[in-house]
Amino acid sequence: MIEAGASLKIPIVFMPREVSDYAQRIEFVVNKESKYVDVRGRGCPLRLELTDLEMQHVDFGVTTGGEPITRTVKVVNRSQRPATFQLRDEKGELVGKAVSWSPEKPTTLK
């Protein structure tokens, strides 16, 4: 129940599972009378890509111990929306080979 003169914020969350247009009507029943709110949205594909296909393979070459070598890969967000991504080494294989990267936290590209 909402008191007279009071207001209530109702979050409506859209989380599409497919690349598609969505449209739906939500019915609010107020004292046995229906009020409708139309909602719509579009699911879009995530297109986070390397700017150059040659970046799929990173070669550090030869180095002497303790001398760091840095290589860079560049990604671009070709999606219609911002894309959040994080770099991971789930099996811990790269840490043991002295490979690290930055940023370590989730990053959003607009």
C-alpha distances in whole Angstrom, upper triangle without the diagonal:
4,6,9,12,10,10,10,13,13,17,19,22,25,28,31,33,36,37,36,34,30,28,25,22,18,16,13,12,10,10,13,15,16,16,18,19,23,24,27,29,33,34,37,40,41,44,45,49,52,54,57,58,61,58,57,60,61,64,65,69,71,70,72,70,68,68,64,64,61,60,57,55,53,50,48,45,45,42,40,37,38,39,39,41,43,47,47,50,48,51,53,56,56,56,59,61,60,58,55,53,50,47,46,43,40,41,40,42,41
4,7,8,6,7,7,11,12,16,18,22,25,28,31,33,36,37,36,33,30,28,25,22,18,17,13,13,10,11,15,15,16,16,18,18,22,23,26,29,32,34,37,40,40,44,45,48,52,53,56,57,60,58,57,60,60,64,64,68,70,70,71,70,67,67,63,63,60,59,56,54,52,49,47,44,44,41,38,36,36,38,38,41,42,46,47,50,48,52,53,56,56,56,59,61,60,57,54,52,49,46,46,42,40,40,38,41,39
4,6,5,8,10,14,15,19,22,25,28,31,34,37,39,41,39,37,33,31,28,25,22,20,16,16,13,13,17,17,19,18,21,21,25,26,29,32,35,37,40,43,43,47,48,51,54,56,59,60,63,60,60,63,63,67,67,71,73,72,74,72,69,69,66,66,63,62,59,57,55,52,50,46,47,44,41,39,39,41,40,44,45,49,50,53,51,55,56,59,59,58,62,63,62,60,57,54,52,49,48,44,42,43,41,43,42
4,6,9,11,15,17,21,23,27,30,33,36,39,41,42,40,37,34,31,29,26,23,21,17,16,13,13,17,17,18,18,20,21,25,26,30,32,36,38,41,44,45,48,49,53,56,57,60,62,64,62,61,65,65,68,69,73,75,74,76,74,71,71,68,67,64,63,60,58,56,53,51,47,48,45,42,40,40,42,42,45,47,51,52,55,54,57,58,62,61,61,64,66,64,62,59,56,54,51,50,46,44,44,42,44,42
4,7,10,14,16,20,22,26,29,32,35,38,40,41,39,36,33,31,28,25,23,21,18,18,14,15,19,18,19,18,20,20,24,25,29,31,35,37,39,43,43,46,47,51,54,55,58,60,62,60,60,63,63,66,67,71,73,72,74,72,69,69,66,65,62,61,58,56,54,51,49,45,46,43,40,38,38,40,40,44,46,49,51,54,53,56,57,60,60,59,63,64,63,60,57,54,52,49,48,44,42,42,40,42,40
4,7,10,13,17,19,23,26,29,32,35,37,38,37,34,31,29,27,24,21,20,16,17,14,16,19,19,19,18,20,19,23,24,27,29,33,34,37,40,40,43,44,48,51,52,56,57,60,57,57,60,60,63,64,67,70,69,71,69,66,66,62,62,59,58,55,53,51,48,46,43,44,40,38,35,35,37,37,40,42,46,47,50,49,53,54,57,56,56,59,61,59,57,54,51,48,45,45,41,39,39,37,39,38
4,7,10,13,16,19,22,26,28,32,34,35,33,31,28,26,24,21,18,18,14,16,14,16,19,18,18,16,17,16,20,20,23,25,29,31,33,36,37,40,41,44,47,48,52,53,56,53,53,56,56,60,60,64,66,66,68,66,63,63,59,59,56,55,52,50,47,44,42,39,40,36,34,31,32,34,34,37,39,43,44,47,46,50,51,54,53,53,56,58,56,54,51,48,45,42,42,38,36,36,34,36,34
4,6,10,13,16,19,22,25,28,31,32,31,28,25,24,21,19,16,16,13,15,14,16,19,18,17,15,16,15,18,18,21,23,26,28,31,33,34,37,38,42,45,46,50,51,53,51,50,53,53,57,58,61,64,63,65,63,61,60,57,56,53,52,49,47,45,42,40,37,37,34,32,29,29,31,31,34,36,40,41,44,43,46,47,50,50,50,53,55,53,51,48,45,43,40,39,35,33,33,31,33,32
4,6,10,13,16,19,22,25,28,29,27,25,23,21,19,18,15,16,13,16,16,19,21,20,18,16,16,14,16,16,19,20,23,24,27,30,30,33,34,38,41,42,46,47,50,47,47,50,50,53,54,58,60,60,61,60,57,57,53,53,50,49,46,44,41,38,36,33,34,30,28,25,26,27,27,30,32,36,37,41,40,43,44,47,47,46,50,51,50,47,44,42,39,36,36,32,29,30,28,30,28
4,6,10,13,16,19,22,25,26,25,23,20,18,16,15,12,13,11,14,15,18,19,19,17,15,14,12,14,13,16,17,21,22,25,28,28,31,33,36,39,41,44,45,48,46,45,48,48,52,53,57,59,59,61,59,57,56,53,52,49,48,45,43,40,37,35,32,32,29,27,24,25,26,26,29,31,35,36,39,38,41,43,46,45,45,49,50,49,46,43,41,39,36,35,31,29,29,27,29,27
4,6,10,13,16,19,21,23,22,20,18,17,15,15,12,14,14,17,18,21,22,22,19,17,15,13,14,12,14,15,18,19,21,24,24,28,29,33,36,37,41,41,44,42,41,44,45,48,49,53,55,55,57,56,53,53,49,49,45,44,41,39,37,33,32,28,29,25,23,21,21,22,22,25,27,31,32,35,34,38,39,42,42,42,45,46,45,43,40,37,35,32,31,28,25,25,23,25,24
4,7,10,13,16,18,19,18,17,14,13,12,12,10,13,13,16,18,22,22,21,18,16,14,11,11,9,11,12,15,16,19,21,22,26,27,31,34,36,39,40,43,40,39,43,44,47,48,52,55,55,57,55,53,53,49,48,45,43,40,38,36,32,30,27,27,23,21,19,20,21,21,24,27,31,32,35,34,37,39,41,41,42,45,46,45,43,40,37,35,32,32,28,25,25,23,25,23
4,6,10,13,15,17,16,15,13,13,13,14,12,16,16,20,22,25,25,24,21,19,17,14,14,10,11,11,13,13,16,18,19,22,24,27,31,33,36,36,39,37,36,39,40,44,45,48,51,51,53,52,50,50,46,45,42,40,37,35,32,29,27,24,24,20,19,16,17,18,18,21,23,27,28,31,30,34,35,38,38,38,41,42,42,39,36,34,32,29,28,25,22,22,20,22,21
4,6,10,12,13,13,12,10,11,11,13,13,16,18,21,24,27,27,26,22,20,17,14,13,9,9,8,9,9,12,15,16,19,21,25,28,30,33,34,37,35,34,37,38,42,43,47,50,50,52,51,50,49,45,44,41,39,36,33,30,27,25,21,21,17,16,14,15,16,17,20,23,26,27,30,29,33,35,37,37,38,41,42,41,38,36,33,31,29,28,25,21,22,19,20,19
4,7,9,11,12,12,10,13,13,16,16,19,21,24,27,30,30,29,26,24,21,18,16,13,11,9,10,8,11,13,13,17,19,22,26,28,31,31,34,32,31,34,35,39,40,44,47,47,50,49,47,46,43,41,38,36,33,30,28,25,23,20,20,16,15,13,14,14,15,17,20,23,24,27,26,30,31,34,33,35,38,38,38,35,33,31,29,27,26,23,19,20,18,19,19
4,6,7,8,9,8,11,13,16,17,20,22,26,29,32,31,30,26,25,21,19,16,13,11,8,7,5,8,10,12,16,18,21,25,27,30,30,33,31,30,33,35,38,40,44,47,47,50,49,48,47,43,42,39,36,33,30,28,24,23,19,18,15,14,13,15,15,16,18,21,24,25,28,27,30,32,34,34,35,38,39,39,36,34,31,30,28,28,25,21,21,19,20,19
4,7,9,11,11,14,15,18,19,23,25,28,31,35,34,33,29,28,24,22,20,16,14,12,10,7,10,10,12,15,18,21,24,27,29,28,32,30,28,31,33,37,39,42,45,46,49,48,47,46,43,41,38,36,33,30,28,24,23,20,19,16,16,15,17,16,17,18,21,23,24,26,25,28,31,32,32,34,37,37,38,35,33,31,30,28,27,25,22,22,20,21,21
4,6,9,10,13,15,19,21,24,27,30,33,36,35,34,30,29,25,23,20,17,14,11,9,6,8,8,11,14,17,20,23,25,28,27,30,29,27,31,33,37,39,42,45,46,49,49,48,47,43,41,38,36,33,29,27,24,22,19,17,14,14,15,17,16,18,19,22,24,25,28,27,30,32,33,33,35,38,38,39,36,34,32,31,29,29,27,23,23,21,21,21
4,7,9,13,16,20,22,25,28,31,34,38,37,35,31,29,26,23,20,17,13,11,7,4,5,6,10,12,15,18,22,23,26,25,29,28,26,30,32,36,38,41,45,46,49,49,48,46,43,41,37,35,31,28,26,22,20,17,15,12,12,13,15,15,18,19,22,24,26,29,28,31,33,34,34,36,39,39,39,36,34,32,31,29,29,27,23,23,20,20,19
4,6,10,13,17,19,23,26,29,32,35,34,32,28,27,23,20,17,14,11,9,6,5,7,9,13,15,19,21,25,26,29,28,32,31,30,34,36,40,42,45,48,50,53,52,51,50,46,44,41,38,35,31,29,25,23,19,17,14,13,14,17,18,20,22,26,28,29,32,32,35,37,38,38,40,43,43,43,39,38,35,34,32,32,30,26,26,23,22,21
4,7,10,14,17,20,23,26,29,33,31,29,25,23,20,17,14,11,8,6,4,6,9,12,15,18,21,24,27,28,31,31,35,34,33,37,39,42,45,48,51,52,55,55,54,52,49,46,43,40,37,34,31,27,24,21,19,16,14,15,18,19,22,24,28,30,32,35,34,38,40,41,41,42,45,45,45,42,40,37,36,34,34,32,28,27,24,23,21
4,7,10,13,16,19,23,26,29,28,26,22,20,16,14,11,8,5,5,6,8,11,14,17,20,23,26,30,31,34,34,38,36,35,39,41,45,47,50,53,54,57,56,55,54,50,48,45,42,39,36,33,29,27,23,22,18,16,16,19,20,23,25,28,31,33,36,35,38,40,42,42,43,46,47,47,43,41,38,37,35,35,32,28,28,25,25,23
4,7,10,13,16,20,22,26,25,22,19,17,13,11,7,6,4,7,9,11,15,18,21,24,27,30,33,35,37,38,41,40,39,43,44,48,50,53,57,57,60,60,58,57,53,51,48,46,42,39,36,33,30,26,25,21,19,19,22,23,25,28,31,34,36,39,38,41,43,45,45,46,50,50,50,46,44,42,40,38,38,35,31,30,27,27,25
4,7,10,13,16,19,22,21,19,15,14,10,9,6,5,6,9,12,14,18,21,23,26,29,32,36,38,40,41,44,43,41,45,47,51,52,56,59,60,62,61,60,59,55,54,50,48,45,42,39,35,33,29,28,24,22,21,24,25,27,30,33,36,37,40,39,42,45,46,47,48,51,52,51,48,46,43,42,39,39,36,32,32,29,30,28
4,6,10,13,16,19,18,15,12,10,6,6,4,6,9,12,15,17,21,24,27,30,32,36,39,41,44,44,47,46,45,48,50,54,56,59,62,63,65,64,63,62,58,56,53,51,48,45,42,38,36,32,31,27,25,24,27,28,30,33,36,39,40,43,42,45,47,49,49,50,54,54,54,51,49,46,44,42,41,38,35,34,32,32,30
4,7,10,13,16,15,13,10,8,6,5,6,7,11,14,17,19,23,26,28,31,33,37,41,42,45,45,49,47,46,49,51,55,56,60,62,63,65,64,62,62,58,57,53,51,48,45,43,39,37,33,32,29,26,25,27,29,30,33,35,39,40,43,41,45,47,49,49,50,53,54,54,51,48,46,44,41,41,37,34,34,32,32,31
4,6,10,13,11,10,6,6,5,7,9,11,14,17,21,23,26,30,32,35,37,41,44,46,49,49,53,51,50,53,54,58,60,63,66,66,69,67,66,65,61,60,57,55,52,49,47,43,41,37,36,32,30,29,31,32,33,36,39,42,43,46,45,48,50,52,53,53,56,58,57,54,52,49,47,45,44,41,37,38,35,36,34
4,6,10,9,8,6,5,6,8,11,13,17,20,23,25,29,32,34,37,39,43,46,48,51,51,54,52,51,55,56,60,61,65,67,67,70,68,66,66,62,61,58,56,53,50,48,44,42,38,38,34,32,30,32,33,34,37,40,43,44,47,46,49,51,53,54,54,57,59,58,55,52,50,48,45,45,41,38,38,36,37,35
4,6,6,5,4,6,9,11,14,17,20,23,27,29,32,35,37,41,43,46,50,51,54,55,58,56,55,58,59,63,64,68,71,71,73,72,70,69,66,65,61,60,57,54,52,48,46,42,42,38,35,34,36,37,38,41,43,47,47,50,49,52,54,56,57,57,60,62,61,58,56,53,51,49,48,44,41,42,39,41,39
4,5,5,6,7,10,13,16,19,22,26,29,31,35,38,39,43,45,48,52,53,57,57,60,58,57,61,62,65,66,70,73,73,75,73,71,71,67,66,63,62,58,56,53,50,48,44,44,40,37,36,37,39,39,43,45,49,49,52,51,54,56,59,59,59,62,64,63,60,57,55,53,50,49,46,43,43,41,42,40
4,5,8,10,14,17,20,22,26,29,33,35,38,42,43,47,48,52,56,57,60,61,64,62,61,64,65,69,70,74,76,76,78,77,74,74,71,70,67,65,62,60,57,54,51,48,47,44,41,40,41,43,43,46,48,52,53,56,54,57,59,62,62,62,65,67,66,64,61,58,56,53,53,49,46,47,44,46,44
4,7,10,13,16,19,22,25,29,32,34,38,41,43,46,48,52,55,57,60,60,64,62,61,64,65,69,70,74,76,77,79,77,75,75,71,70,67,66,62,60,57,54,52,48,47,44,41,40,41,43,43,46,49,52,53,56,54,57,59,62,62,63,66,67,67,64,61,59,57,54,53,50,47,47,45,46,45
4,7,10,14,17,20,23,27,30,32,36,39,41,44,47,50,54,55,58,59,62,60,59,63,64,68,69,73,75,76,78,76,74,74,70,69,66,64,61,58,56,52,50,46,45,42,39,38,40,41,42,45,48,51,52,55,54,57,59,62,62,62,65,67,66,63,61,58,56,53,53,49,46,46,44,45,43
4,7,10,13,16,19,23,26,29,32,35,38,41,43,47,50,52,55,55,58,57,56,59,61,64,66,69,72,72,75,73,71,71,67,66,63,61,58,55,52,49,46,42,42,38,35,34,36,38,39,42,45,48,49,52,51,54,56,59,59,59,62,64,63,60,58,55,53,50,50,46,43,43,41,42,39
4,7,10,13,17,20,24,26,30,33,35,38,41,44,48,49,52,53,56,54,53,57,58,62,63,67,70,70,72,71,69,68,65,64,60,58,55,52,50,46,43,40,39,35,32,31,33,35,36,40,42,46,47,51,49,53,54,57,57,57,61,62,61,58,55,53,51,48,47,44,41,41,38,39,36
4,7,10,13,17,20,23,26,30,32,35,37,41,44,45,49,49,53,51,50,54,55,59,60,64,67,67,70,68,66,66,62,61,57,55,52,49,46,43,40,36,35,32,29,28,30,32,34,37,40,43,45,48,46,50,52,54,54,55,58,59,58,55,53,50,48,45,45,41,38,38,35,36,33
4,6,10,13,17,20,23,27,29,32,34,37,41,42,45,46,49,47,47,50,52,55,57,60,63,64,66,65,63,62,58,57,54,52,48,46,43,39,37,33,32,28,25,24,27,29,30,33,36,40,41,45,44,47,49,51,51,52,55,56,55,52,49,46,44,42,42,38,35,34,31,32,30
4,7,10,14,17,20,24,26,29,31,35,38,39,42,43,46,45,44,48,49,53,55,58,61,62,64,63,62,61,57,55,52,50,46,43,40,37,34,30,29,26,23,22,25,27,28,32,35,38,40,43,42,46,48,50,49,50,54,54,54,50,48,45,43,40,40,37,34,33,30,30,28
4,7,11,13,17,20,22,25,28,31,35,36,39,40,43,41,41,44,45,49,51,54,57,58,61,60,58,57,53,52,48,46,43,40,37,33,31,27,26,22,19,19,21,23,25,28,31,34,36,39,39,42,44,46,45,46,50,50,50,47,44,41,39,37,37,33,30,29,26,27,24
4,7,10,13,17,19,22,25,28,32,33,36,36,40,38,38,41,43,46,48,52,55,55,58,57,56,55,51,49,46,43,40,37,34,30,28,24,23,19,16,16,19,21,23,26,29,32,34,38,37,40,42,44,43,45,48,48,48,45,42,39,37,35,35,32,28,27,24,24,22
4,7,10,13,16,18,21,24,28,29,32,33,36,34,34,37,39,43,45,48,51,52,55,54,52,51,47,45,42,40,36,33,30,27,24,20,19,15,13,12,15,17,19,22,26,29,31,34,34,37,39,40,40,41,45,45,44,41,39,36,34,31,32,29,25,24,21,21,19
4,6,10,13,15,18,21,25,26,29,29,33,31,31,34,36,40,42,45,48,49,52,52,50,49,45,43,40,37,34,31,28,24,21,18,16,12,10,11,14,15,18,21,24,27,29,32,32,35,37,38,38,39,43,43,42,39,37,34,32,30,30,28,24,23,20,19,17
4,7,10,13,16,19,22,24,27,27,30,29,28,31,33,37,39,42,45,46,49,49,47,46,42,41,37,35,31,28,26,22,19,16,14,11,10,10,13,13,16,18,21,24,26,29,28,32,34,35,34,36,39,39,39,36,34,31,30,28,28,25,22,21,18,18,16
4,7,9,12,15,19,20,23,23,27,25,24,28,30,34,36,39,42,43,46,46,45,44,40,38,34,32,28,25,22,18,16,12,11,7,7,8,11,11,14,16,20,22,24,27,27,30,32,33,32,34,37,37,37,33,31,29,27,26,26,24,20,19,16,15,14
4,6,9,12,16,18,20,20,23,22,21,25,27,30,33,36,39,40,43,43,42,41,37,35,32,29,26,22,20,16,14,11,9,6,8,9,11,10,13,14,17,19,21,24,24,27,29,30,29,31,34,34,34,30,29,26,25,24,24,23,19,18,15,14,14
4,6,9,13,15,18,18,21,19,18,22,24,27,29,33,36,37,40,40,38,37,33,31,28,25,22,19,17,13,11,8,8,5,8,8,9,7,10,10,14,16,18,21,21,25,26,27,26,28,31,31,31,27,25,22,22,20,21,19,15,14,12,11,12
4,6,10,12,14,14,18,16,16,19,21,25,27,30,34,35,38,38,37,35,32,29,26,23,20,16,14,10,8,6,5,5,9,9,10,8,11,11,14,16,18,21,22,25,26,27,25,28,31,30,29,26,24,21,21,19,21,20,16,15,13,11,12
4,7,9,12,13,16,14,13,17,18,22,24,27,30,31,34,34,33,32,28,26,22,19,16,13,10,7,6,5,6,7,11,11,10,7,9,9,11,12,15,18,20,23,23,24,22,24,27,26,26,22,21,18,17,16,17,17,14,12,11,9,11
4,6,8,9,12,10,10,14,15,19,21,24,28,29,32,33,32,30,26,24,20,17,14,10,8,5,5,6,7,10,13,14,13,11,13,11,13,13,16,19,20,23,24,23,22,24,27,25,25,21,20,17,17,17,18,19,16,14,13,11,13
4,5,6,9,7,8,11,12,16,18,21,25,26,29,30,29,27,24,21,17,14,11,7,6,4,6,9,10,13,16,17,16,14,15,13,14,14,16,18,21,23,23,22,20,23,25,23,23,19,18,16,16,16,18,19,17,15,15,13,15
4,7,9,8,10,13,14,17,19,22,25,27,30,31,30,28,24,21,18,14,11,8,6,6,6,9,10,14,17,18,17,15,17,16,17,17,20,22,24,26,26,26,23,26,28,26,25,22,21,18,18,18,20,21,20,17,16,14,15
4,5,6,8,11,12,15,17,19,23,25,29,30,29,27,24,20,17,14,11,8,8,8,10,13,13,17,20,21,20,19,20,18,19,18,21,22,25,26,26,25,23,25,28,25,25,21,21,19,19,20,22,23,22,20,20,17,19
4,5,6,9,11,14,17,19,23,25,29,30,30,27,24,21,19,15,13,10,10,10,12,15,15,18,21,23,22,20,21,19,20,18,20,21,24,25,25,24,22,25,27,24,24,21,21,19,20,21,23,24,23,21,21,19,21
4,5,6,8,11,14,15,19,22,25,27,27,25,22,18,16,12,11,9,11,12,14,17,18,21,25,26,25,22,23,21,21,19,21,21,24,25,25,23,20,23,25,22,22,19,20,19,20,21,23,25,24,23,23,21,23
4,5,6,9,12,15,18,20,24,25,25,22,19,16,13,10,8,6,8,9,12,16,17,20,23,24,22,20,20,17,17,15,17,18,21,22,22,20,17,20,22,20,20,16,16,15,16,18,19,21,21,19,20,18,21
4,7,10,13,15,19,21,25,25,25,24,21,17,15,12,11,8,10,11,14,16,17,20,23,24,22,20,20,17,17,14,16,16,19,20,20,18,16,19,21,19,19,16,16,15,17,18,19,21,21,20,21,19,22
4,6,10,12,15,18,21,22,23,21,18,15,14,11,11,9,12,14,17,20,21,23,27,27,26,23,23,19,19,16,17,16,19,19,19,17,15,18,19,16,17,14,15,15,18,19,20,23,22,22,23,22,25
4,6,9,13,15,18,19,19,17,14,11,10,7,8,8,12,14,17,20,22,25,28,28,26,23,23,20,18,15,16,16,19,19,18,16,13,16,17,14,14,11,13,13,15,17,18,21,22,21,23,22,25
4,6,9,11,15,16,17,15,13,10,10,8,10,11,15,17,21,24,26,29,32,32,30,27,26,23,22,18,19,18,21,21,20,17,14,17,17,14,14,12,14,15,17,20,21,24,25,24,26,26,29
4,7,8,12,13,14,11,10,7,8,7,11,12,16,19,23,26,28,30,34,33,31,28,27,24,22,19,19,18,21,21,19,16,13,15,16,12,12,10,12,13,16,19,20,24,25,24,27,26,30
4,7,10,13,14,12,11,9,11,10,14,16,19,22,26,29,31,34,37,37,35,32,31,28,26,22,23,21,25,24,22,19,16,18,18,14,14,13,16,17,20,23,24,27,29,28,31,30,33
4,7,10,12,10,11,9,12,13,17,19,22,25,29,32,34,37,41,40,38,35,34,30,28,24,24,23,26,25,23,20,17,18,18,14,14,14,17,19,22,25,25,29,31,31,33,33,36
4,6,8,6,8,8,11,13,17,20,23,26,30,33,35,38,41,41,38,35,34,30,28,24,24,23,26,25,22,20,17,17,17,13,12,13,16,18,21,24,24,28,30,30,33,33,36
4,6,6,9,10,14,16,20,23,26,29,33,36,39,41,44,43,40,38,36,33,30,27,26,24,28,26,23,21,18,18,17,14,13,15,17,20,22,25,26,30,32,32,35,35,39
4,6,8,11,14,17,20,23,27,30,33,36,39,41,44,43,40,37,35,32,29,25,25,23,26,24,21,19,17,16,15,12,11,13,16,19,21,24,24,28,31,31,35,35,39
4,6,10,13,16,19,22,26,28,32,35,38,40,43,41,38,35,33,30,27,24,24,22,25,24,21,19,16,15,15,13,10,12,14,17,19,22,22,26,29,29,32,33,37
4,7,10,13,17,20,23,26,30,33,36,38,41,40,37,34,32,29,26,23,24,22,26,25,22,20,17,16,16,14,11,13,14,16,18,21,22,25,28,28,31,31,35
4,7,10,13,17,20,23,26,29,32,34,37,36,33,30,28,25,23,20,20,19,23,23,20,18,15,14,15,12,9,10,11,12,14,17,18,22,24,24,27,28,31
4,7,10,14,17,20,23,27,29,32,35,34,31,29,27,24,22,19,20,19,23,23,20,18,15,15,16,13,11,10,11,12,14,17,18,22,24,23,26,26,29
4,7,10,13,16,20,23,26,28,31,30,27,25,24,21,19,16,18,18,22,22,20,18,15,15,17,14,12,10,10,9,11,14,16,19,21,20,23,22,25
4,7,10,13,17,20,23,25,29,28,25,23,22,19,18,15,17,17,21,22,20,18,15,16,18,15,14,11,11,10,11,14,16,19,20,19,21,20,23
4,7,10,13,17,19,22,25,24,22,20,19,17,16,13,16,17,21,22,21,20,16,18,20,18,16,13,12,9,10,12,15,17,18,16,18,17,20
4,7,10,14,16,19,22,22,19,17,17,14,14,12,15,16,20,21,20,19,16,18,21,19,18,14,13,10,11,12,15,17,17,15,16,15,18
4,7,10,13,16,19,18,16,15,15,13,14,13,16,18,21,24,23,22,19,21,24,22,21,17,16,13,12,13,15,17,16,13,14,12,14
4,7,9,12,15,15,13,11,12,11,12,12,15,18,20,23,23,23,20,22,25,23,22,19,17,14,13,13,15,16,14,11,11,9,12
4,6,9,12,12,11,10,12,11,14,14,18,21,23,26,26,26,24,25,29,27,26,22,21,17,16,15,18,17,15,12,11,8,9
4,5,8,8,7,7,9,10,13,15,18,22,23,26,27,27,25,27,30,29,28,24,22,19,18,16,18,17,14,11,9,6,7
4,7,8,9,9,12,13,17,18,21,24,26,29,30,30,28,30,33,32,31,28,26,22,21,20,22,21,18,15,13,10,9
4,5,7,7,11,13,16,18,21,25,25,29,30,30,29,31,34,33,33,29,27,24,22,21,22,21,17,15,12,10,9
4,7,9,13,15,19,21,24,28,28,32,33,34,32,34,37,37,36,32,30,27,25,23,24,23,19,17,13,11,9
4,6,10,13,17,19,22,26,27,30,31,32,31,32,36,35,34,31,28,25,23,21,22,20,16,14,10,9,7
4,7,10,14,17,20,23,24,28,28,30,28,29,33,32,31,28,25,22,19,17,18,16,13,10,6,5,4
4,6,10,13,16,20,21,24,25,26,25,26,29,29,28,25,22,19,17,15,16,14,10,8,5,5,7
4,7,11,13,17,18,21,22,24,22,23,27,27,26,22,20,16,15,12,13,10,6,5,4,6,9
4,7,10,13,14,18,18,20,18,19,23,23,22,19,16,14,12,10,10,9,5,5,6,8,11
4,6,10,11,15,15,17,15,16,19,20,19,16,13,11,10,8,7,6,4,6,9,11,15
4,7,9,13,12,13,12,13,16,16,15,12,10,8,8,8,7,8,8,9,12,13,17
4,6,9,9,10,9,10,14,14,14,11,10,9,11,10,8,10,10,12,15,17,21
4,6,5,7,6,8,10,11,12,10,9,10,13,13,11,13,14,16,19,21,24
4,6,8,9,10,12,14,15,13,13,14,16,16,13,14,15,17,20,22,26
4,5,8,9,10,12,14,13,14,15,18,18,16,17,18,21,24,26,29
4,6,6,7,9,11,10,11,13,16,17,14,16,18,20,24,26,29
4,6,6,7,9,9,11,14,17,18,16,19,20,22,25,27,30
4,5,5,6,5,7,10,14,15,14,17,18,20,23,25,28
4,5,5,6,7,10,13,15,13,16,18,20,24,25,29
4,6,8,10,13,17,19,17,20,22,24,28,29,33
4,6,9,13,16,18,17,20,23,24,27,28,32
4,6,10,14,16,15,19,21,22,26,27,31
4,7,11,13,12,16,18,19,23,23,27
4,7,10,9,13,15,16,19,21,24
4,6,7,10,12,13,16,17,21
3,5,8,10,10,13,15,18
4,6,8,7,11,13,16
4,7,8,12,15,18
4,6,10,13,16
4,7,10,13
4,7,10
4,6
4
